[in-house]
């Protein structure tokens, strides 16, 4: 589920990149906005409310794995929470790019070289 959740936002991101390389600025902005909405819904809304909640509160009530809880799930829960913290940071960075896009009218990613 975690892998599927992360892959769902790749499609609009790659479409936005392809449009940017083709110099289709209006489509780039549209696909980038779609990417941001999908990103927020999948990683900021769905991930903590379904995946992390299930791992933290529903798995401990499962009697078949009660003995494994102390050894395995504590580390797994910690990694899920750390991943969520990274998602919040990345959302801030993507939101900053979206804000600059709205202000300037053109998507600009500081990480890529303009050649």
MDTraj code that builds the backbone (N, CA, C; nanometers):
import mdtraj as md
import numpy as np

residues = "UNK UNK UNK UNK UNK UNK UNK UNK UNK UNK UNK UNK UNK UNK UNK UNK UNK UNK UNK UNK UNK UNK UNK UNK UNK UNK UNK UNK UNK UNK UNK UNK UNK UNK UNK UNK UNK UNK UNK UNK UNK UNK UNK UNK UNK UNK UNK UNK UNK UNK UNK UNK UNK UNK UNK UNK UNK UNK UNK UNK UNK UNK UNK UNK UNK UNK UNK UNK UNK UNK UNK UNK UNK UNK UNK UNK UNK UNK UNK UNK UNK UNK UNK UNK UNK UNK UNK UNK UNK UNK UNK UNK UNK UNK UNK UNK UNK UNK UNK UNK UNK UNK UNK UNK UNK UNK UNK UNK UNK UNK UNK UNK UNK UNK UNK".split()
xyz = np.array([
    [0.0823, -0.1199, 0.0000],
    [0.0000, 0.0000, 0.0000],
    [0.0863, 0.1257, 0.0000],
    [0.1967, 0.1214, 0.0712],
    [0.2833, 0.2400, 0.0761],
    [0.3417, 0.2672, -0.0621],
    [0.3854, 0.1621, -0.1325],
    [0.4408, 0.1816, -0.2663],
    [0.3343, 0.2336, -0.3628],
    [0.2154, 0.1767, -0.3588],
    [0.1066, 0.2222, -0.4451],
    [0.0717, 0.3674, -0.4155],
    [0.0697, 0.4015, -0.2906],
    [0.0388, 0.5379, -0.2490],
    [0.1414, 0.6372, -0.3024],
    [0.2672, 0.5960, -0.3078],
    [0.3712, 0.6850, -0.3566],
    [0.3731, 0.6932, -0.5089],
    [0.3315, 0.5877, -0.5772],
    [0.3365, 0.5870, -0.7230],
    [0.2228, 0.6645, -0.7874],
    [0.1130, 0.6836, -0.7167],
    [-0.0038, 0.7474, -0.7773],
    [0.0247, 0.8924, -0.8185],
    [0.1123, 0.9598, -0.7511],
    [0.1408, 1.0996, -0.7865],
    [0.2496, 1.1123, -0.8929],
    [0.3115, 1.0010, -0.9314],
    [0.4163, 1.0069, -1.0330],
    [0.3629, 1.0397, -1.1722],
    [0.2418, 0.9952, -1.2026],
    [0.1868, 1.0148, -1.3369],
    [0.1700, 1.1636, -1.3702],
    [0.0985, 1.2417, -1.2878],
    [0.0878, 1.3840, -1.3234],
    [0.2210, 1.4582, -1.3145],
    [0.3120, 1.4125, -1.2274],
    [0.4422, 1.4777, -1.2194],
    [0.5210, 1.4567, -1.3487],
    [0.5193, 1.3342, -1.4007],
    [0.5917, 1.3060, -1.5246],
    [0.5269, 1.3771, -1.6436],
    [0.3939, 1.3868, -1.6435],
    [0.3264, 1.4619, -1.7493],
    [0.3641, 1.6104, -1.7435],
    [0.3744, 1.6652, -1.6231],
    [0.4152, 1.8051, -1.6090],
    [0.5580, 1.8251, -1.6586],
    [0.6466, 1.7307, -1.6271],
    [0.7847, 1.7415, -1.6749],
    [0.7915, 1.7325, -1.8269],
    [0.7154, 1.6398, -1.8849],
    [0.7158, 1.6249, -2.0303],
    [0.6643, 1.7516, -2.0973],
    [0.5600, 1.8108, -2.0412],
    [0.5069, 1.9361, -2.0968],
    [0.6061, 2.0501, -2.0808],
    [0.6788, 2.0491, -1.9720],
    [0.7789, 2.1545, -1.9509],
    [0.8903, 2.1434, -2.0537],
    [0.9371, 2.0201, -2.0800],
    [1.0427, 2.0007, -2.1783],
    [0.9944, 2.0337, -2.3195],
    [0.8627, 2.0211, -2.3440],
    [0.8050, 2.0539, -2.4745],
    [0.7643, 2.2009, -2.4836],
    [0.7938, 2.2781, -2.3809],
    [0.7613, 2.4211, -2.3746],
    [0.6115, 2.4480, -2.3859],
    [0.5314, 2.3637, -2.3236],
    [0.3870, 2.3827, -2.3161],
    [0.3530, 2.4331, -2.1757],
    [0.3717, 2.5625, -2.1559],
    [0.3630, 2.6196, -2.0214],
    [0.2257, 2.6044, -1.9575],
    [0.1195, 2.6215, -2.0337],
    [-0.0141, 2.6117, -1.9734],
    [-0.0438, 2.4684, -1.9284],
    [-0.0072, 2.3697, -2.0097],
    [-0.0265, 2.2301, -1.9689],
    [0.0647, 2.1926, -1.8525],
    [0.1841, 2.2488, -1.8513],
    [0.2752, 2.2231, -1.7393],
    [0.2126, 2.2684, -1.6086],
    [0.1550, 2.3859, -1.6083],
    [0.0908, 2.4390, -1.4880],
    [-0.0287, 2.3540, -1.4468],
    [-0.1087, 2.3115, -1.5431],
    [-0.2259, 2.2289, -1.5122],
    [-0.1829, 2.0961, -1.4504],
    [-0.0875, 2.0270, -1.5143],
    [-0.0438, 1.8976, -1.4619],
    [0.0293, 1.9126, -1.3282],
    [0.0998, 2.0236, -1.3095],
    [0.1657, 2.0452, -1.1805],
    [0.0632, 2.0669, -1.0704],
    [-0.0436, 2.1394, -1.1008],
    [-0.1507, 2.1595, -1.0018],
    [-0.2197, 2.0273, -0.9698],
    [-0.2441, 1.9451, -1.0726],
    [-0.3024, 1.8120, -1.0498],
    [-0.2082, 1.7280, -0.9641],
    [-0.0790, 1.7336, -0.9951],
    [0.0201, 1.6619, -0.9148],
    [0.0141, 1.7047, -0.7685],
    [0.0047, 1.8345, -0.7430],
    [0.0024, 1.8825, -0.6053],
    [-0.1223, 1.8340, -0.5317],
    [-0.2366, 1.8359, -0.5984],
    [-0.3608, 1.7887, -0.5357],
    [-0.3514, 1.6396, -0.5051],
    [-0.3029, 1.5611, -0.6013],
    [-0.2881, 1.4165, -0.5793],
    [-0.1874, 1.3903, -0.4682],
    [-0.0787, 1.4655, -0.4659],
    [0.0238, 1.4507, -0.3620],
    [-0.0363, 1.4741, -0.2236],
    [-0.1066, 1.5848, -0.2086],
    [-0.1638, 1.6184, -0.0777],
    [-0.2669, 1.5138, -0.0357],
    [-0.3534, 1.4749, -0.1277],
    [-0.4562, 1.3763, -0.0925],
    [-0.3967, 1.2406, -0.0568],
    [-0.2950, 1.1985, -0.1297],
    [-0.2402, 1.0654, -0.1042],
    [-0.1423, 1.0627, 0.0132],
    [-0.0588, 1.1630, 0.0252],
    [0.0480, 1.1563, 0.1257],
    [0.0201, 1.2335, 0.2542],
    [-0.0624, 1.3350, 0.2475],
    [-0.0907, 1.4131, 0.3678],
    [-0.2262, 1.3752, 0.4275],
    [-0.3189, 1.3301, 0.3458],
    [-0.4517, 1.2936, 0.3960],
    [-0.4634, 1.1422, 0.4144],
    [-0.4478, 1.0668, 0.3049],
    [-0.4724, 0.9219, 0.3095],
    [-0.3664, 0.8474, 0.3924],
    [-0.2397, 0.8781, 0.3711],
    [-0.1314, 0.8064, 0.4384],
    [-0.1441, 0.8067, 0.5905],
    [-0.1584, 0.9221, 0.6563],
    [-0.1699, 0.9157, 0.8024],
    [-0.3055, 0.8642, 0.8502],
    [-0.4117, 0.8977, 0.7772],
    [-0.5452, 0.8600, 0.8239],
    [-0.5796, 0.7142, 0.8020],
    [-0.5143, 0.6488, 0.7110],
    [-0.5443, 0.5081, 0.6850],
    [-0.4257, 0.4192, 0.7207],
    [-0.3106, 0.4420, 0.6603],
    [-0.1973, 0.3515, 0.6772],
    [-0.1383, 0.3629, 0.8177],
    [-0.1044, 0.4835, 0.8599],
    [-0.0434, 0.4994, 0.9925],
    [-0.1429, 0.4647, 1.1024],
    [-0.2685, 0.5063, 1.0865],
    [-0.3700, 0.4726, 1.1872],
    [-0.3866, 0.3214, 1.1999],
    [-0.3874, 0.2511, 1.0874],
    [-0.3992, 0.1059, 1.0907],
    [-0.2801, 0.0427, 1.1610],
    [-0.1600, 0.0892, 1.1278],
    [-0.0397, 0.0321, 1.1879],
    [-0.0316, 0.0602, 1.3379],
    [-0.0747, 0.1781, 1.3793],
    [-0.0625, 0.2147, 1.5205],
    [-0.1752, 0.1600, 1.6078],
    [-0.2984, 0.1563, 1.5549],
    [-0.4120, 0.1270, 1.6414],
    [-0.4858, -0.0029, 1.6110],
    [-0.4827, -0.0493, 1.4864],
    [-0.5562, -0.1709, 1.4546],
    [-0.4696, -0.2959, 1.4594],
    [-0.3447, -0.2857, 1.4206],
    [-0.2559, -0.4017, 1.4246],
    [-0.2339, -0.4518, 1.5676],
    [-0.2203, -0.3664, 1.6683],
    [-0.2023, -0.4185, 1.8043],
    [-0.3201, -0.5024, 1.8530],
    [-0.4371, -0.4830, 1.7974],
    [-0.5540, -0.5602, 1.8383],
    [-0.5667, -0.6936, 1.7663],
    [-0.4768, -0.7222, 1.6753],
    [-0.4789, -0.8478, 1.6005],
    [-0.4121, -0.9557, 1.6856],
    [-0.4843, -1.0589, 1.7302],
    [-0.4272, -1.1569, 1.8226],
    [-0.3207, -1.2461, 1.7599],
    [-0.3190, -1.2602, 1.6291],
    [-0.2219, -1.3487, 1.5664],
    [-0.0793, -1.2952, 1.5730],
    [-0.0620, -1.1657, 1.5849],
    [0.0739, -1.1109, 1.5861],
    [0.1079, -1.0406, 1.7171],
    [0.0351, -1.0693, 1.8199],
    [0.0559, -1.0004, 1.9470],
    [0.1994, -1.0150, 1.9974],
    [0.2570, -1.1302, 1.9816],
    [0.3932, -1.1544, 2.0318],
    [0.4983, -1.0837, 1.9472],
    [0.4681, -1.0512, 1.8225],
    [0.5638, -0.9833, 1.7351],
    [0.5586, -0.8311, 1.7501],
    [0.4589, -0.7792, 1.8135],
    [0.4375, -0.6349, 1.8214],
    [0.5580, -0.5620, 1.8788],
    [0.6116, -0.6107, 1.9869],
    [0.7220, -0.5405, 2.0521],
    [0.8487, -0.5406, 1.9683],
    [0.8691, -0.6437, 1.8898],
    [0.9952, -0.6568, 1.8180],
    [0.9929, -0.5908, 1.6806],
    [0.8877, -0.6093, 1.6085],
    [0.8849, -0.5639, 1.4690],
    [0.8109, -0.4325, 1.4489],
    [0.6952, -0.4209, 1.5076],
    [0.6072, -0.3110, 1.4729],
    [0.6510, -0.1764, 1.5289],
    [0.7256, -0.1750, 1.6354],
    [0.7713, -0.0472, 1.6896],
    [0.8641, 0.0213, 1.5900],
    [0.9559, -0.0534, 1.5329],
    [1.0459, 0.0034, 1.4320],
    [0.9686, 0.0422, 1.3067],
    [0.8762, -0.0421, 1.2651],
    [0.7964, -0.0141, 1.1463],
    [0.7122, 0.1116, 1.1664],
    [0.6493, 0.1248, 1.2811],
    [0.5704, 0.2444, 1.3110],
    [0.6575, 0.3692, 1.3111],
    [0.7760, 0.3590, 1.3671],
    [0.8676, 0.4723, 1.3683],
    [0.9077, 0.5150, 1.2282],
    [0.9313, 0.4172, 1.1417],
    [0.9660, 0.4498, 1.0038],
    [0.8486, 0.5136, 0.9294],
    [0.7279, 0.4655, 0.9541],
    [0.6104, 0.5270, 0.8919],
    [0.5932, 0.6718, 0.9374],
    [0.6136, 0.6969, 1.0656],
    [0.6008, 0.8337, 1.1168],
    [0.7106, 0.9242, 1.0618],
    [0.8310, 0.8702, 1.0484],
    [0.9410, 0.9467, 0.9889],
    [0.9102, 0.9788, 0.8426],
    [0.8565, 0.8813, 0.7703],
    [0.8187, 0.9041, 0.6308],
    [0.7117, 1.0122, 0.6202],
    [0.6177, 1.0129, 0.7122],
    [0.5156, 1.1181, 0.7120],
    [0.5772, 1.2550, 0.7380],
    [0.6741, 1.2614, 0.8283],
    [0.7419, 1.3892, 0.8541],
    [0.8135, 1.4385, 0.7283],
    [0.8742, 1.3468, 0.6540],
    [0.9388, 1.3843, 0.5278],
    [0.8348, 1.4322, 0.4272],
    [0.7183, 1.3666, 0.4251],
    [0.6109, 1.4100, 0.3352],
    [0.5680, 1.5526, 0.3662],
    [0.5565, 1.5865, 0.4926],
    [0.5162, 1.7228, 0.5302],
    [0.6203, 1.8235, 0.4820],
    [0.7474, 1.7922, 0.4979],
    [0.8554, 1.8811, 0.4524],
    [0.8512, 1.8968, 0.3003],
    [0.8385, 1.7852, 0.2282],
    [0.8323, 1.7906, 0.0825],
    [0.7089, 1.8666, 0.0350],
    [0.5986, 1.8519, 0.1060],
    [0.4776, 1.9258, 0.0694],
    [0.5008, 2.0752, 0.0817],
    [0.5738, 2.1155, 0.1840],
    [0.6096, 2.2560, 0.1991],
    [0.6915, 2.3031, 0.0790],
    [0.7904, 2.2238, 0.0379],
    [0.8742, 2.2625, -0.0759],
    [0.7940, 2.2677, -0.2057],
    [0.7075, 2.1683, -0.2282],
    [0.6248, 2.1664, -0.3485],
    [0.5252, 2.2822, -0.3459],
    [0.4698, 2.3115, -0.2292],
    [0.3798, 2.4250, -0.2158],
    [0.4485, 2.5564, -0.2471],
    [0.5743, 2.5666, -0.2088],
    [0.6508, 2.6872, -0.2400],
    [0.6705, 2.7018, -0.3911],
    [0.6971, 2.5896, -0.4596],
    [0.7093, 2.5936, -0.6052],
    [0.5756, 2.6315, -0.6678],
    [0.4660, 2.5756, -0.6148],
    [0.3327, 2.6088, -0.6669],
    [0.3014, 2.7569, -0.6464],
    [0.3376, 2.8100, -0.5319],
    [0.3158, 2.9530, -0.5061],
    [0.3930, 3.0382, -0.6064],
    [0.5184, 3.0023, -0.6295],
    [0.5983, 3.0770, -0.7271],
    [0.5396, 3.0637, -0.8677],
    [0.4819, 2.9479, -0.8965],
    [0.4185, 2.9270, -1.0267],
    [0.2982, 3.0179, -1.0422],
    [0.2184, 3.0293, -0.9382],
    [0.0998, 3.1156, -0.9440],
    [0.1413, 3.2619, -0.9586],
    [0.2452, 3.3016, -0.8879],
    [0.2900, 3.4408, -0.8930],
    [0.3538, 3.4735, -1.0278],
    [0.4432, 3.3860, -1.0765],
    [0.5152, 3.4158, -1.2005],
    [0.4449, 3.3644, -1.3255],
    [0.3591, 3.2628, -1.3096],
    [0.2890, 3.2072, -1.4249],
    [0.3634, 3.0969, -1.4954],
    [0.4808, 3.0584, -1.4449],
    [0.5593, 2.9535, -1.5094],
    [0.6188, 2.8626, -1.4029],
    [0.6104, 2.7305, -1.4258],
    [0.6674, 2.6342, -1.3318],
    [0.8182, 2.6383, -1.3445],
    [0.8858, 2.6556, -1.2319],
    [1.0316, 2.6576, -1.2316],
    [1.0807, 2.5724, -1.1161],
    [1.1579, 2.4703, -1.1476],
    [1.2155, 2.3824, -1.0462],
    [1.3626, 2.4173, -1.0325],
    [1.4036, 2.4606, -0.9154],
    [1.5399, 2.5054, -0.8928],
    [1.6421, 2.3918, -0.9037],
    [1.5958, 2.2670, -0.8936],
    [1.6880, 2.1544, -0.8952],
    [1.7371, 2.1216, -1.0364],
    [1.6633, 2.1608, -1.1377],
    [1.6972, 2.1239, -1.2746],
    [1.7687, 2.2380, -1.3446],
    [1.8600, 2.1994, -1.4333],
    [1.9334, 2.2978, -1.5125],
    [1.8495, 2.3407, -1.6317],
    [1.8526, 2.4662, -1.6616],
    [1.7865, 2.5165, -1.7814],
    [1.8881, 2.5181, -1.8943],
    [1.8702, 2.4265, -1.9871],
    [1.9651, 2.4203, -2.0991],
    [1.8992, 2.4529, -2.2286],
])
top = md.Topology()
chain = top.add_chain()
for i, resn in enumerate(residues, 1):
    res = top.add_residue(resn, chain, resSeq=i)
    for name in ("N", "CA", "C"):
        top.add_atom(name, md.element.get_by_symbol(name[0]), res)
traj = md.Trajectory(xyz[None], top)
